[in-house]
């Protein structure tokens, strides 16, 4: 077979669990992660790596692009494309089945369509010009650009400024040429009802805080990663860092973070619906089906 299988969906939809069980069912599959934050070592709980999910019946499922760089680095789309193709080509060279799994829509779309992305340099003059803008103001500026950009992760001014910097560069130098080959993939999306998704997100957040010590993870990271770098990563790392710094109470942190994750999941779904408008066929799978039934449904599609 060897045709790429892509499994996507919003946070807390069960993507990783399905991908791992599908890999086990196929017997010769390996998973390539398409998650913009799971690349960082030591950022495990907040990014939801759930590495235990990659062990099925005592057997490990090989995975790629997780824990490949240090926390504090700035991983980006350009690097992801290089790393994806290295992993993808390696898997195919061994006659094994690649499964792309994640929730970062831009990463997924860029490799399926074969977009050429360059390593965009910093623009000090632009950064100085934008440094006092609020996040809503920065997002409004970004909306003026019609080229492909991932808006799901823009929950800090620093990330929004970087996004604008990239768009300005591509406007001046040209963008979105095809360099890599487009990849034909079966795309399976996990669909869950909005209310169920919200319940899962809230339950998972509380479990990570109360049972998995996500706050301890952030404190350990802050011993060697500057606070502004953790805040840059957004969501859990932004709000827990602000709590550790004394800028948010515990209850404020939980409340604001919960709202932010719900908004993030909504933006993910908006991106996936946009992929459909841009010509991708996504086969939506009911996320409430029993896991074995989900797996067999995908196998039949293959």
C-alpha positions in Angstrom: 0.0 0.0 0.0 2.4 2.7 1.3 0.0 5.5 0.4 0.2 8.2 3.1 -2.6 8.1 5.7 -3.3 11.4 7.4 -5.2 11.5 10.7 -6.2 15.0 11.8 -8.7 16.6 14.2 -8.9 19.2 17.0 -7.2 18.8 20.4 -8.7 16.1 22.6 -10.3 14.3 19.7 -8.3 11.1 20.1 -6.0 11.4 17.1 -2.9 9.8 18.6 -4.8 6.9 20.0 -6.4 6.2 16.6 -3.2 6.6 14.7 -1.3 4.2 17.1 -4.0 1.5 17.0 -4.2 1.8 13.2 -0.5 1.4 13.0 -0.7 -1.7 15.2 -3.5 -3.1 13.1 -1.6 -2.6 9.9 1.5 -4.2 11.4 4.1 -2.3 9.4 3.3 1.4 10.0 5.2 4.3 11.6 3.7 7.6 12.7 5.0 11.1 11.8 3.8 13.8 14.2 2.4 17.0 12.8 2.3 18.9 16.0 4.2 22.2 16.2 5.0 21.9 19.9 5.6 18.1 20.5 9.0 18.6 18.8 10.4 20.0 22.1 12.0 17.8 24.7 10.8 18.2 28.2 7.5 19.8 27.1 5.5 16.6 27.5 2.4 17.2 29.6 1.5 20.6 28.2 1.7 19.4 24.6 -0.2 16.2 25.3 2.4 13.9 23.9 0.8 10.9 25.6 3.8 8.8 24.7 2.2 5.8 26.4 -0.3 5.7 23.6 2.4 4.6 21.2 2.6 1.2 23.0 -0.1 -1.3 22.0 -0.2 -4.7 23.6 3.3 -4.2 24.9 4.7 -3.4 21.5 6.0 0.1 20.7 4.8 1.9 17.6 7.7 3.8 15.9 7.1 7.6 15.8 9.0 10.6 14.3 9.3 14.3 14.9 8.7 14.2 18.6 11.4 15.3 21.0 13.7 16.4 18.2 14.9 19.8 19.6 15.4 21.6 22.9 12.8 23.7 24.7 13.5 27.3 24.0 14.3 26.8 20.3 12.0 28.3 17.7 10.9 25.4 15.5 9.1 26.4 12.3 7.3 25.3 9.2 10.5 25.4 7.1 12.2 22.9 9.5 9.1 20.8 9.7 9.0 20.3 5.9 12.7 19.2 5.9 12.2 16.9 8.8 8.9 15.4 7.5 10.4 14.5 4.1 13.5 12.9 5.7 11.2 10.8 7.9 8.7 10.0 5.1 11.4 9.0 2.6 13.1 6.8 5.3 9.8 5.0 6.1 9.1 4.4 2.4 12.6 3.2 1.8 12.0 0.4 4.3 8.7 -0.6 2.7 6.7 0.5 5.7 3.5 2.5 5.9 3.6 6.2 6.9 0.9 7.7 9.0 0.8 11.5 9.4 -1.0 12.5 12.6 -1.6 15.9 14.2 -3.6 19.0 14.7 -1.3 21.7 13.2 -3.3 22.3 10.0 -0.6 24.4 8.3 2.0 21.7 8.8 -0.2 19.1 7.3 -1.4 21.2 4.4 2.1 22.3 3.5 3.5 18.8 3.0 0.4 17.5 1.3 0.5 20.3 -1.3 4.3 20.5 -1.5 4.7 24.2 -0.7 8.2 25.5 -0.8 8.8 27.5 2.4 12.1 29.4 3.0 13.9 30.1 6.3 12.6 33.7 6.8 15.2 36.0 8.5 14.2 38.4 11.3 13.2 42.0 10.3 14.4 44.2 13.1 12.8 47.4 11.6 9.4 45.7 11.3 9.7 44.3 14.8 10.4 47.8 16.2 7.5 49.2 14.3 5.1 46.6 15.7 6.4 46.2 19.2 3.7 48.3 20.9 0.7 46.9 19.0 -1.8 44.8 20.9 -2.6 41.2 19.9 -6.0 42.2 18.3 -4.2 44.9 16.3 -1.6 42.5 15.1 -4.2 39.9 14.1 -6.0 42.6 12.2 -2.8 43.4 10.3 -2.3 39.7 9.6 -5.8 39.4 8.2 -4.8 41.7 5.3 -2.5 39.0 4.0 -4.3 36.3 1.9 -1.5 33.8 1.7 -1.4 30.6 3.7 -0.7 31.1 7.4 -1.5 29.1 10.5 -3.7 31.3 12.8 -4.4 28.6 15.3 -1.3 29.3 17.4 -1.4 33.1 17.5 -2.1 33.7 21.2 0.9 36.0 22.0 2.0 39.3 20.4 5.5 37.8 19.8 4.1 35.0 17.7 1.8 37.4 15.8 4.7 39.7 15.0 6.7 36.7 13.7 3.7 35.7 11.5 3.5 39.2 10.0 7.3 39.2 9.5 6.9 36.0 7.5 4.1 37.4 5.4 6.0 40.6 4.6 9.0 38.6 3.5 6.9 36.4 1.2 5.1 39.4 -0.2 8.5 40.9 -1.1 10.3 37.7 -2.3 7.4 35.5 -3.6 5.9 32.6 -1.8 4.2 29.2 -2.0 6.0 27.9 -5.0 5.9 24.1 -5.4 9.2 22.6 -4.5 8.4 19.3 -2.9 6.1 16.9 -4.7 2.4 17.0 -3.6 1.5 13.8 -1.7 -1.6 11.8 -2.4 -3.0 10.9 1.0 -6.1 9.4 2.5 -7.2 12.1 5.0 -9.3 11.0 8.0 -10.7 13.6 10.3 -12.0 12.8 13.8 -15.3 14.6 14.3 -16.6 15.2 17.8 -19.6 17.2 18.9 -18.7 20.7 20.1 -20.1 20.1 23.6 -18.3 16.7 23.9 -15.1 18.4 22.7 -15.5 21.1 25.4 -16.1 18.5 28.1 -13.0 16.5 27.0 -10.8 19.5 27.0 -12.0 20.6 30.5 -11.5 17.1 31.9 -8.1 16.7 30.3 -6.9 20.1 31.6 -7.9 19.3 35.1 -6.3 15.8 34.9 -3.0 17.3 33.7 -3.0 19.9 36.5 -4.2 17.7 39.3 -2.8 14.2 38.4 0.1 14.8 36.0 1.7 17.9 37.7 1.8 20.1 34.6 2.7 23.0 36.9 5.8 21.1 38.0 6.8 20.6 34.4 6.6 24.3 33.7 8.6 25.1 36.9 11.3 22.6 35.8 11.4 24.2 32.3 11.8 27.7 33.8 15.0 26.5 35.4 16.7 26.6 32.0 14.3 28.2 29.5 13.6 32.0 29.7 10.0 32.8 30.7 9.4 34.8 27.5 10.3 31.7 25.5 7.8 29.6 27.3 5.1 32.2 27.0 5.9 32.3 23.2 4.8 28.7 22.9 1.3 29.8 24.0 -1.6 28.0 25.7 -0.5 25.8 28.7 3.0 27.2 28.7 1.8 30.8 28.5 -0.8 30.7 31.2 1.1 28.4 33.6 4.2 30.6 33.3 2.2 33.7 34.0 0.9 32.0 37.1 4.4 31.0 38.3 5.6 34.6 37.7 2.7 35.7 40.0 0.8 37.5 37.2 -2.2 35.3 37.4 -3.8 33.5 40.4 -4.3 29.8 40.1 -8.0 30.1 39.5 -7.4 32.9 36.9 -4.9 30.7 35.2 -7.2 27.7 34.9 -10.2 29.8 33.8 -8.2 31.8 31.1 -6.4 28.7 29.9 -9.5 26.7 29.5 -11.1 29.4 27.4 -7.9 29.7 25.3 -7.9 25.9 24.6 -11.5 25.9 23.6 -10.8 28.8 21.2 -7.8 27.0 19.9 -9.8 23.9 19.1 -12.4 26.0 17.3 -9.6 27.6 15.1 -8.3 24.1 14.3 -11.7 23.1 13.0 -11.9 26.3 11.0 -8.6 25.5 9.4 -9.7 21.9 8.5 -12.9 23.2 7.0 -10.8 25.6 5.0 -8.7 22.7 3.7 -11.9 21.2 2.3 -12.7 24.5 0.6 -9.2 24.4 -0.9 -9.8 21.0 -2.5 -8.9 18.4 0.1 -11.2 15.5 0.7 -11.4 14.8 4.4 -13.3 11.6 5.4 -14.9 12.5 8.8 -15.1 9.8 11.4 -17.4 9.8 14.3 -15.1 10.2 17.3 -17.6 8.6 19.7 -17.4 5.2 17.8 -15.6 2.5 19.7 -11.9 2.5 18.9 -11.8 -0.9 17.2 -14.7 0.3 14.9 -12.8 3.5 14.1 -9.7 1.5 13.2 -11.6 -0.9 11.0 -13.4 1.9 9.2 -10.1 3.4 8.2 -8.7 0.1 7.1 -11.7 -0.4 4.8 -11.0 3.1 3.3 -7.5 1.9 2.4 
